[in-house]
């Protein structure tokens, strides 16, 4: 995938995605790195393009259930991390 295509799909450059993934990967409970990267990509694509889960599943070659679980895992992790940081500041 070309860098400009990547940015159109995910809203981030490849380098920014890798930086975000590094942070996500450090704290993720998922074991398989490729699944973590896919989960983050699915979440970003859904947020960026407002696609339904069935369409994203078609793009990533997985079922709607996998998309739903990936979004749930990625978003819960991000919300938990942000909440912990906010609570530390209070």
Secondary structure as UniProt FT lines:
FT   HELIX           3..10
FT   HELIX           14..27
FT   HELIX           33..49
FT   HELIX           53..60
FT   HELIX           64..89
//
